[in-house]
Amino acid sequence: AIKVMAERMDKLNINSVKNLSPRLMRSLVQCEKLECSSEELSEKVAIWLRLHRELEQARDEALIGDYNGMDESRNASAFSMRKDDNETMTDEDFYWITHVQFMPKIAPSEALFYFKFGSQYPQVMNEVGSGSLKSRCLAAFSGKWAVDKLAAHVENKDAKPFDLYENLDLESKVELLEASLVGAKKMLTEKDEASKQQDVKDKDAKRSDEIMYKTNYESSSSSSPADKIMKVVVMGCGVQPANGIYIYKESGIDERTSSGSNLINNNTTLYEKEAIWNQKRVTFVLYPTTAGQYYSQHKLAVRRSNSQQTKTLYNSPTVMGLSG
């Protein structure tokens, strides 16, 4: 039964296993057949921990009633609910249920719950290292979701209550605030880096367009029909500077194979486009090749301005017919 549940863990309704003892829950999480992502598993285990805590509280209340002079029939019922070793969550149980091997990443929405709930199990929460539960909780709480939620709460506590955070001791709050601060700085750094990379790409595309329009104008300026140049247009390429107008050119081409050991020499019709890519002057080349006796395909390649060797970027689907 454990293996079947493990195989369906990603679709399992945790309410259906709320009565599992901590020992059995350990077996479920550690099962080799477990099918569930780390963050999703952390969400499901958190739900089970809440349900298990509610069951323990119900048992505790029944036991208290037992000692307060209940009638015999209710006394017997309470006795049957009396906790034993298998029902009590130990530090070892909590350690293995949340072990880094099965749960390397904690869902940001549950990080604070584990941080607070784990305070009952000091042997687990006092561990050090990046794989410790505390470190994983702090890492999860340094992400965008948690940082935004905590910032909104600190800014307006009445409008954005955050009871889990407010119920923490002062030391824990400081740890979480420090993690959020580091996370916010990291996100800003990543955003700045992404912006810089996008600026470089935009500049490459702009300069490439200027080169393309100038080349296209020069090739189209002749009034003689004999001087008219053939052109093709490439669109939808993942490399932005490679999109645009290609000018016909008849020339040889040298192409290295992926291993770099063989040189293929083709005298073929090709189209070229001068551009700027990764802040370097390059030439994009579109040309046909044969694939066997009856099939052909086109290749889009690139070469640096100071080299005659090309590197293939994309291959078209192979079609039946002559190349060209």
N, C-alpha and C positions, 0 to 999 in steps of 0.2 A: 504494500500500500504506500509506503514511504517513497519508493522509486517512481510509482505512478504519479504521485503528487509532485515530486521533484521535476519530472518531465513536463508537467503542465503548470509549473510554478508561476510563469509569467501571466497565465490566465486564471490562476486560482483565486477564488474569493476567500480571503483570510478568515472571515467569519466561520467558514466551514471547518477550520482547524483551530479555533480559539481554545478548545479544551485540551489541546495537546500539552503534555507536560514539557518542562524545559529540556529534559533529556531527549524526548522525541523531536522537539523543535530543532535541537542541535543536529540530530540525525538527518532531518530534512534539509537543513541549510548546507550540511557537509556532504550530502549525497552526490556521488559522481555523475548522476543523471540530471543534476540540476540545470534547468533551462530558464535563466533570468539574468537580465543585465544588473550590474552592480547597484546603480541608483534605484532602479525599480525594486530590487531585493531589499534595499535599505528602507524603502517606503513600506513594503509589505511586513517586514520584521517589526518596524515601528508600530504598525497597526496591531500586530499580534502582542507586542509588549504592553500596549495600552489595555487590550482586552484581557490579557493575563493578569494585569494589575487589578482590574475591576473584579475579576473572579476571586483573587486573593483577598481583596477588601470585603467581598461578600462573605467569604469564609470566616474572616476575622470578626465580622459583625455577628455572625451566627454563633461563633464560639463565645463572644462576650455575652450574648443572650443566654447561652448555656449556663454560664456562671451566675446569672442574675435570677435564677429560680424559675426557669421555664417548665411547663408541664411535661410529663413523661414522653408523650408522642413527639413533641417538638424537640425535646432534649435528644431523643434518638436520632432525629433528622440532622440536628446540629452536629452530633457526634460523627455522623457519616461524612460530614463535610470537613472534619478535622484534617488539617494539613499534615502531610508526611514528607519525608525527605525528597520524594520524587516531584512534589508539587512546589517546592521552595526553590526559587531562582538563586543560584550561587554565583560568586564571582567567576568561577570556571565556566558555568553555563553562559553567562553574559559575554565572556571573553570569546568563546567559540561561536556563539550565535552572531557576533559582530566582527568576526575575524577578518583581517585584511586580505587573506587569500580569497575569500568569497565576496567581500564587500570592500574593494579598494577605494571606491568613491561613494561618499554619502550624498544623498539628494539634498540640495540646499534647503528645501522646505522642511526637512527633518533633522538638520544638523543641530539646531538648538534643543530639540527634544532629546536627542542622544546625549548632548552635553549636560542637560539637566538630569535626565534619568540615570545617567552613568554615575552621578555623584553618590548613588547608593552602593556602588561597587568600586571602592577606592583602589583596590588592587589593579583593576583594569584602567581606570582613569589616570592613575599615577604613572603609567608607563610612559617612556620617552621614545622619541624617534619618529620619523615620518610615517611609519606604518601604524602607530598607536591610534587608538580611537579618538583621543583628544585632538591629535594633529589632523586627522581626517575631517573631524568636525570643524575645526578652525579653517581648514583649507576650503571646505564647502561654504562656510560662512563668509569667506572673502570674495565670493563670486557676485555677479551683478544683482541677482535676485535678492540675496540676503542684504547686500550693501544698500540697495534702494529701499528695502523694507525697514531696515534699521534707521536709515537717514530720515525717512518719512515719519517714523515714530519719534525720534529725538526732536525733530522740527515741530511736531504737533502731537503731543502725547494723547490729548483728548480725542482728536479726530482719528488717530491711527494707533489704537491700543496694541500693545505687544506684551501680553502678560508673561509669556515664557521668559522673555528678557528681563522684565521688571522683577520677577521672582528670584532671579539669580543673586548670589552673594556678590559683594563689591569686586572681589578679585576676579571672578569669572566674567563680570561685565567688562572689566579692564582688558582681559585677554581677548574677548570678542571685539571690542572696539579697536584694539591694536590690529587684529586680523583684518577687520574691515578697512582700516586705514591703509594697510599694506595692499589689500586687494584693490582699493580705489586708485592708489598710485600706479599699480600694475596695469589697470584698465586704461588709465590716461596715457601711460607710456605706449601701450599697444595701439591706442587710437591715434596718437601722434605719429607712430611709425607707419601705420596703415595710410594715414593722410599723406605722409612724405612719399611713400611708394606710389600712391595714386597720382600725386603731383608729377612724379617722374614719368609715369605712364602717359599722363595727359600731355606733357611736354613732348615726349617721343611721338605721340600721335599727331600733335599739331605740326611739328617739324617735318614729319613724314608726309603729311598732307601738302605742306608747302612745296616739298621736293616733287611730289606727284603732280601737282597742278602745273608747276613750272615745266616739268618734263613733258606733260601732256600738251601744254600750249606750244612748246617748241616743236613737237612731233606733228602737230596739226596745223602749223603756220604756213606750210608749203602750199602753194596754189596749184602745183602740178599734180594731176591724178596719179602719175607714176610714183610720186613720192609719198603717197598716202600710206600710213602705217597701220597694220592690223593691231587690234587691242582686245583684251579680255578684262572682265571685271570679277574680282574675288570678293565675296561677301560672307559674313558669318564665321570668319576664322577666329579661333580662340586667341590668336596673337593679333591684337588690334592694329599695329602698324602694317601687318601683312594684307589687310583689306584695302581694296581700291583698284585703280586702273593699272594693268600690266601692259607693257609695250613689247611688241614682237621683236625678237632678235634671233638670228640663226648663228649658233655657235656650238662648240664642243662643251661638254660638261664632265667634270670629274666628281665622282661620288664615292665616299667611303662607306663601307658596310658597317653594321653595328659593332663588329669586332675590331674595325679599324685596320684590318690586315689586307683586305683585298681592294684594289682600285678598279672601278668600273668606268670605262671610257665610252661615251656615247656622242656621236655627232648627230644632233637632233634639233628640231625646231623648238624654241622655248620663248617664254614671255618673262620679262623682268620688271621689278619695281624697286627703285632705290628708296631707302627708308632709314629711320633711326630706331633702333631697338636696344633696350637696356643701355641707353645713352651712347651707343656705338653705331657708326655708319655701316649698314649692311645692304645686301641685295637679296630680295626674295625672288625665287625662281619657280615658275610653273612650267612643267614639261611632261610629255607623254613617254612611256616606256612600254616595251612588250613584256608579256608574262606568258611564256610558252609560245607555241606556234600560232595559236588563234586568238589569244587574249591580249588586252592592253589595259593600261590604267594610267592615271595622271598622278604626278607627285608635286607637292609643294615643299620647296627646300629653301634654305637660307645659306648665304656665304658672307664672310666678312669682306670688307673692301680691299684688304691686302692679301686675300687668299683666293685661289681658284677651286678649292675643295668645298663641296656643299654638304650640308647636313639636312636630311629629310625630316620635315615636321609632320606632314600628313600624307597618307596614301588614299587615293580614291578607290571605290569598289572596282574590282576587276570586271571588265565587260568583254563580250565577244566582238571581235572586229580588229581592223588594222589600227596600229598606233598612228597618232598624228592629229 
